[in-house]
Amino acid sequence: MKKAVRVVSIILGVLIIIYLLLPGYVQKALWHMGPHIDDYKFFPNRVIETGEYHPWEISEKYRTAIVSDSIREVMEQYDPIAGLLIQNEEIIYEEYWDGYDENSLSNSFSAGKAVVSLLVGIALDEGKIKSLDQKVGDFLPAFSKGTKKDLTIREVLTMSSGLNWQETYTTPFSPTAEAYYGDDIASLINELEVVDPSGKEFKYLSGNTQVLAMVVEAATGQRISDYASEKVWKKIGAKHDALWNLDSEDGLEKAYCCFNTNIQDFARFGQLVLNKGMWKGQRIVSEEYITEATTPKTYLTDSESGEVVDFYGFQWWIINYKGHQIPYMRGILGQYIFSIRDKNAVVVRLGNHRSKEYINHHPKDVYDYLDAAFLLLD
């Protein structure tokens, strides 16, 4: 018995030593055991201040919009926390699970990439970015030489940068994990190199979005949260201040993800697309940019399948569903904001999981939520 205890003690001691020798971000990743929708409680944040509140109207259909048992079974298998359907700027259906409500904050994860895209468009509209074909190196000194000197904003927007970022979620030693749990995301980005021809192949890399956020900050002279507050959040009637997770106290926003707000305020991004960049008669971002951002970049091919990219624009996913071309925002745990143009409808789903099965580059559950929405819309 004493021998067994001694062996266990030695093993534990070795594991503790190994743990202590690991980089700080790996320790955090192992301790945290993966990303969670409430991670704003774990990380430092910067506030995106709101302005005048514009509440959604309630539709006459609200009390009669009932999800069938079969659809509900499909919806609930991925542990949802909130669902919302808006048409003609009126709420038709909303539902909450596990103690969450209309005021609960939740992490956007990669759905936040589309927010950065909107901010790029606004900086372009304002002339702070001259052209999407302007070089990244005009804004970021680390990108003005070597393999990165010819990289353009357009190539980064379309996920065709050719940068050597590893987009993997299965190891705590990846750049993706270091970006999420580390405390110096700028150094991580500045050390990247272009290793594949730019502007040719689509390869989804979170590092691309972080590059864009750094460009916006350099172009505007503002922190991206402050720019988002001034140019978008205060203008689109958000109910609550939002939070953007930082890499450290008073550090940089983890802009490739980690925009935290509630479901009704997330829906405002979808409505902004339906409104072609307008909100209550005020121009937020140009119609031209919205159109280009939500149009598939079919001149690119997918790096894995070789297929034409008919599913991605400027940080917006695009799904072709039963004759509808629907741009949407997407996060790793099933954060979805859909803009259904010919129905003037926004669908939002937030939760803890999504399907691991993909159909034409889209998680299978995406189709389930759209099926449910169209049943209520028809």
N, C-alpha and C positions, 0 to 999 in steps of 0.2 A: 504493500500500500504506500509506504514511504517512497519507494522507488518510483511508483507511478506519479505521485505528487511532484517529485523532483523533475521527472521528465516533462510533465505538463508545465511546470514553472519555467523550465529552460526554454521550451517552445514559445511560451507567452513572452518571455524576455526577449527572445530573438525577434519575434514579430513586432514588439514594441520598438526595438532598435531600428528595424527596417522601416517601420512607419515614420519614425522621427527623422530618418535620413531622406525620406521622400520630399520632393518639392512641395511647398506650402499649398499650391493649388490642387495637387494630387491628394494631399491629406484632407483638404476640404471636400473634394469629390467623393472620397471613400467614406468620410464621416456623414456626408449629406445623403448618400445613396440615391443619386439621380435628381433630375430637375422636378420641381413641384409648382403647382399653380399659385401657391401662396409664398413664393420665394422672395417677394418684396419685404417680407418680415425678416428675412435672413440676410439680405444685402443692404448696403447703403443705397439711398435713392435721391433723385433730384425731382422737385415738384414741377409739374407742368400746370401752371395756373389757369383756371377757367375764368370766364367773364359772365355775361348775362345768360341766364338759363332759359333755354327754349324747350319746354316739355313737349313730348310727343302727344298727339291727340289719340284718343281711344276710339277704335272703329265700332260701328254697330254690330259687327260680326264677333266682337271680342267674347261675348258670353256664349256664343253658339259654336265657336271654333274648338272642336273636340278631336283629339288624336285617337285613332282607333287602337284597340288593344294590340293588334299585330304590329302596327307601326311603333307603338310605345315599347314593345318588347325589343325591337331592333334598336331604338334610340337608347334604351337604358343599358344595353349590354356593354357600352364603353364608358360607363360611370360619368354621366353628365352632371353639370352643376346648374346650367341655365340654357334655355332655348327661347328664341324670340323671332317673331315674324311681323314685319311692318310692310304695309302697302299704302301707297299714296300718303306717306308720312303719318299713318295711323297704325297703332298697334292692334293687330288682329289676334295674336296669340303670344303668351309668355308663360314660362313655367320654370320653377326652381327646385333644386334638390339639395339634400345634405346640409341644410341650414343656410345656404346662400340665398341672397335676395337681390333686388334691383340696385342696391347700393354697394354690393360686395365687389371688392377689387379682385382681379384675376390676371395672371400673366398672359400676355399676348404670345410669348415665344416668337417664332419666326413670322407670325402675322404682322409684327412690328416692322418688318422689312418694307411693307407697302407704305407705312407712314413715312419712312425715310425717303422713299421714292417721291411722295407728294412734296416733301420739303426740297428735294432736288428741283422739282418742277417749279416751285415758287421762286427759288433762287435764280433759276433760268429766266422766268418771267420778269424778274426785277433787274435782270442784266448783271447780276453778281456772278453768275456763270454765263460766259458769252455764248457757248454752244455745247451741245452734248458731245461734240467731237473735239472739244478742248481737252488737252492732256491733263491727266491727274497731277503730273509733276509741276504744273503751273501753280498748284495749291499746296502740295506736299513735297518738301525738299527731298525726302527719301525716295521719291518716285521720279525724280528728275534726271536720273542717270542709270547706266547699266541696262539690264534687261527690261526695266520698267519705264524707261524714258519715253516710249511712244504709246503707252497705255492710255486709252481715252475713257472719259466718263461713260460714254455709251456702252463701251465694252464691259465695264464694271456693272452698269445697270442691267444688262442683259445676261449676266452670269456667263460671259464668254471672255473673261480676263486672261485665262491661262495661268493664273497665280497658283503657287504650290501650297495652297491650303489643303489640309486633309479634313474633309467633312465626314467624320465618323463619330458615332455615339456609343460605341461598344467598349471603348478604352478610356481610362482617366488620363492617359498620356498624350492625347491628341490636342492639336491647336484649338479645336472646338471646346474641349474640356478646360483648357487653360484660359480661353477667352471668358468662359462662364464663371470659373472659380478663381481665376488669377486676379492680380491687382495692378497689371501694367499692360493693358490691351494695346496701347499705342506702340510700344516696342514690338509686340507680337506682329502687328500689322506692318510696321516699317521694315521688318526683317524679311518680309515676303519677296519672292522673285517670280518673274514670268518664266514659266518653263514650257508652256505650250503656245502655239500661235494664237494671238488674240483676235477676237471678232469672228471666229470660225465655228467653234463648238460650244454648246451649252454644257456647263458643269456647275451644278449648284454648290456654292461656297458661301458660307456665312461671312467669311472675311471680306467678300466683295461689298457687303452692305456696310460694314464698319468703315471701309475705305470711303464710301459715299458720305457717311456721316462726318468723317474728318474733313472731307472736301467742303461740305456745307458749312462747317464751322470756320474753316479758313476763308471761305468766300464771303461769309456774312460778318465775321468777327464776333459771333455770338455762340454760346453753348447751344447745342441742338435742342435741349429742352426749352430754353428760353425762346428760341426761334419758333419751335412748335407751338408754344403758348401764344406768342404774339401773332403769328400768321395763320394759325388754324384753331387751336383749342378755345381761345377767347372769342372766336368768331362763329363757331358752329354750335353754340348753345349747350355745351357740355354741362351736366349737372354738378359734377365733382372735379376737383383737381385730380390729375393723373400723376402717376409716379413712373420714373424711368430708373431702372436699376443701374448702379455705378460699379466700376471695377474696384473702387476704393473710396474712402471718405473724401468728398469734394473732388472726385476723380472724373473719368470719362464715362459717358453713358455706354452701356452695352447695347449699341443701337441696332445690332443685327437681330435683337430680340427684346424682351423684357420691358415692354410698355404695359403698364398696369392700369386698368380702369374697369368699369362695370359694363354689363352687357348692353344696356341702353345707350351708353356713350360710345362703345365700340361700333354700334350700328350707324353712327353718324358718318364714319368713314365710307361705309357702303352707300349711304344716301348721297354723299358728296359726289361719288362716281355717277350715280343715277342723275344727279343734277348737273352733270358735266362741268363740275368745278365751282358751281354756284351754291350759296346758302342764303336764303331769305333775301334774294335780290343783290347780294354782295358777291363779287368775284373773289374766290379764294385761290384758285389755280386755274390756269388757262384751259379752255376746252380742248385746244390743240394738244396740250400735254396729256390730259386725261385720256384722250382718244389714243394717242400713241402708246401710253403706258399700259393700256388694257387691250392692245392689239397683239396677237401672237407674232413672234419674230421668226417667221418661216424661212428666213435666209440662213438661219443657223441649223445645225444638226446636233442631235443629242450625242454626247461623248460616249455613252454606254451602248445605246441601241442603234445609233446611226440614223434614227428617224428624224424627219423634219420637225422642228419645234413649233407645234401648233398649240402649245399648252402654257406658254410663258411670255410675259411682256417685260415691263420695267419693274421687277420685283413683285409683280402681281401674277398669280396663277390664273389660268383661263381654261374652263371646262366646256366642252361641247356636249350639251345635254338635251336630247330629244328635239333638236333643231334650235336650241337656244345657246348662244355663246355667252357664257357667264364668267366675268372676272371675279376673283375672290382672293381674300387674304387667308393664310394658312399657317397654323402653328403645330408643333410636334406632338402635342397632347390633345389634338382635336379642337383647336381654336379656329373657327371658320366664320368669315363674314362674306356673304355672297351678295352680289348686285345683279338682280334679274331685271334687265332693262325693259323688255316688252311687257312686263307685269308691273313695272314701277315698284318693285318689292325688294326688301332687304331681309336676308335670313342670317341669323347669328346662332352659333352653337358654341358653348364653352364646356370644357370638361377635363377629365383626368387621363383619358386614353383615346386612341383612334385605332382603326383597323390597320393591321400590318400587311394586308393584301392590297395590291394596287391594280387598278384598271386604267390603262392609257395614261399613266403617270399621276393618277389621282387615287388617294386612299379609298377603299371600297365604301366606307361609311359616308363619304361625301354624297354619293348617289342616293343613299338611304335618306339623308336629311332633305335633299332636293325632292325626292319622291313625296316625303311627308308634307313639305311646303306646298307643292303643286296641288296636292289633294285639298288643302285648305284654301288655296287661291282659286281653284276652279269652281 
